[in-house]
């Protein structure tokens, strides 16, 4: 059975970190603060962990279904995850040194623009999970392994 409470808590934490970090980076001098750096790398880890959990627990379960509609939903989410991970990797390469846990901000305006776009991509993904994937998984649980992908 899927732990929806944990997933919703992860979403809440990701959203909160996103909102705070986006607020902090509006001022260039705050981008280099220890608080902003810690928050940024905590956000990266939270997003990575959440996506892995959704991909394995939710999509992994849908992929095993005999229902082609359910496997199609899982395929769409998994391909979306791959795309987000690819974009996120490029974003991290451009803007941070994960090994040193530092941000590399040469152009503040570009950093803010790219960060807003990246965080919006993650929040859109989370919204799609909440609106389509979670209800489908609840229905699957309630029906003992069978659900209808609308």
C-alpha positions as CSV (number, residue, x, y, z in Angstrom):
1,X,0.0,0.0,0.0
2,X,1.2,3.5,-0.9
3,X,2.0,5.9,1.9
4,X,0.0,9.0,0.7
5,X,0.7,10.9,4.0
6,X,4.4,10.7,3.5
7,X,4.1,11.8,-0.2
8,X,1.9,14.8,0.8
9,X,4.4,15.7,3.5
10,X,7.2,15.6,0.9
11,X,5.2,17.8,-1.4
12,X,4.5,20.3,1.4
13,X,8.2,20.4,2.3
14,X,9.2,20.8,-1.4
15,X,6.7,23.6,-1.9
16,X,7.7,25.4,1.2
17,X,11.4,25.2,0.5
18,X,10.7,26.4,-3.1
19,X,8.7,29.4,-1.9
20,X,11.3,30.4,0.7
21,X,14.3,29.9,-1.7
22,X,12.7,31.9,-4.5
23,X,12.0,34.7,-2.1
24,X,15.6,34.7,-0.8
25,X,17.3,34.8,-4.2
26,X,15.6,38.0,-5.2
27,X,18.3,39.8,-3.3
28,X,21.8,38.9,-4.7
29,X,23.5,39.2,-1.4
30,X,21.3,36.5,0.1
31,X,22.2,34.0,-2.6
32,X,25.6,33.4,-1.0
33,X,24.3,33.0,2.5
34,X,24.8,29.7,4.3
35,X,21.1,29.5,4.9
36,X,20.3,29.9,1.2
37,X,22.9,27.3,0.2
38,X,21.7,24.8,2.8
39,X,18.1,25.3,1.7
40,X,19.0,24.9,-1.9
41,X,20.8,21.6,-1.4
42,X,18.1,20.3,0.9
43,X,15.6,21.2,-1.8
44,X,17.6,19.2,-4.4
45,X,17.7,16.2,-2.2
46,X,14.0,16.4,-1.3
47,X,13.0,16.6,-5.0
48,X,15.3,13.8,-5.9
49,X,13.9,11.5,-3.1
50,X,10.3,12.4,-3.9
51,X,10.6,11.7,-7.6
52,X,12.4,8.4,-6.9
53,X,9.7,7.3,-4.5
54,X,6.9,8.2,-6.9
55,X,8.6,6.5,-9.8
56,X,9.2,3.3,-7.9
57,X,6.2,3.1,-5.6
58,X,3.5,4.6,-7.8
59,X,4.6,4.1,-11.4
60,X,6.3,0.8,-10.7
61,X,3.0,-0.5,-9.4
62,X,1.0,0.9,-12.4
63,X,3.6,-0.6,-14.9
64,X,2.8,-4.1,-13.4
65,X,-0.9,-3.7,-14.1
66,X,-2.6,-5.7,-16.9
67,X,-4.5,-2.5,-17.8
68,X,-2.9,-0.8,-20.8
69,X,-4.4,2.6,-19.7
70,X,-2.6,2.3,-16.4
71,X,0.7,1.4,-17.9
72,X,0.3,4.3,-20.3
73,X,-0.2,6.7,-17.3
74,X,2.9,5.2,-15.7
75,X,4.9,5.5,-18.9
76,X,4.0,9.2,-19.2
77,X,5.0,10.0,-15.6
78,X,8.3,8.0,-16.0
79,X,9.2,9.8,-19.2
80,X,8.3,13.1,-17.6
81,X,10.6,12.2,-14.7
82,X,13.4,11.4,-17.1
83,X,13.0,14.8,-18.8
84,X,12.9,16.7,-15.5
85,X,16.0,14.8,-14.3
86,X,17.8,15.8,-17.5
87,X,16.8,19.4,-17.2
88,X,17.6,19.4,-13.5
89,X,21.1,18.0,-14.2
90,X,21.8,20.8,-16.7
91,X,20.5,23.3,-14.2
92,X,22.7,21.9,-11.4
93,X,25.7,21.9,-13.8
94,X,25.1,25.5,-14.7
95,X,24.4,26.9,-11.2
96,X,26.0,24.8,-8.5
97,X,29.0,22.7,-7.4
98,X,27.3,19.8,-5.6
99,X,30.6,18.4,-4.5
100,X,31.5,21.7,-2.7
101,X,27.9,22.5,-1.9
102,X,28.2,25.9,-3.4
103,X,26.2,28.0,-5.8
104,X,27.9,29.4,-8.9
105,X,26.1,32.7,-9.7
106,X,27.9,34.8,-12.2
107,X,24.7,36.3,-13.6
108,X,22.1,36.9,-10.9
109,X,19.3,37.7,-13.3
110,X,19.8,34.6,-15.3
111,X,20.1,32.5,-12.1
112,X,16.8,33.9,-10.8
113,X,15.1,33.3,-14.2
114,X,16.4,29.7,-14.5
115,X,15.6,28.9,-10.9
116,X,12.0,30.1,-11.3
117,X,11.6,28.0,-14.4
118,X,13.2,24.9,-12.8
119,X,11.2,25.2,-9.6
120,X,8.0,25.8,-11.7
121,X,8.7,22.6,-13.6
122,X,8.9,20.7,-10.3
123,X,5.8,22.3,-8.9
124,X,3.9,21.5,-12.1
125,X,5.0,17.8,-11.9
126,X,3.8,17.7,-8.2
127,X,0.4,19.2,-9.2
128,X,0.0,16.5,-11.9
129,X,0.8,13.8,-9.4
130,X,-1.7,15.2,-7.0
131,X,-4.5,15.6,-9.5
132,X,-4.1,12.5,-11.6
133,X,-1.6,10.0,-10.2
134,X,-2.7,9.9,-6.5
135,X,-6.4,9.5,-7.2
136,X,-5.6,6.7,-9.6
137,X,-3.5,5.0,-7.0
138,X,-6.2,5.4,-4.4
139,X,-8.7,3.8,-6.7
140,X,-6.3,1.0,-7.5
141,X,-5.9,0.3,-3.7
142,X,-9.7,0.5,-3.1
143,X,-10.4,-1.9,-6.0
144,X,-7.8,-4.4,-4.9
145,X,-5.4,-3.8,-7.7
146,X,-7.7,-2.7,-10.5
147,X,-8.4,1.0,-11.5
148,X,-9.7,2.9,-14.4
149,X,-7.4,5.5,-16.0
150,X,-9.7,8.2,-17.1
